[in-house]
Amino acid sequence: MIRTAFASIATLAALTGPAAALPPLSQERHINDSLVQARVADVLRKGCPTLDARLVRAFSEARKLKRYALDQGYSESQIDAFLDSRDERRRIYAEADRYMVANGVVNGQPDTFCRLGQQEIERKTIAGSLLVAR
């Protein structure tokens, strides 16, 4: 009986170990900052006629970000649930919008999108690494 109790405690500890200590993905700074920057790059390229996406780079960065999350101890199902969450997507989009507005982007004014995109490229930010000027 004692052996069974210890086995149950060990099983419970294995299930609640490192993953239980992890913050929710919505609070993991590197992941969230990277996703916000990816959204910024996507909006800038759509709003500026002289910017294109570096799609191969974007896919590579997405794979690296997923590997980072897995290495931190998040499970595939936690990652999928986070990425599929409409609320999380809205939050990330809103953060990206705030960033762009704070940096002078104005809807309907492509030159503002182009200017910020060029600045991101020059500063070698995550967003800039996902963009290329035509």
Buried (B, 14 or more C-beta within 10 A) or exposed (E): EEEEEEEEEEEEEEEEEEEEEBEEBEEBEEBBEBBBBBBBBBBBBEBBEBBEBBEEBBEEBBEEBBEBBEEBEBEEEBBEEBBEBEEBBEBBBEBBBEBBEEEEBEEEEBBBBBBBBBBBBEEEBBBBBBBBEE
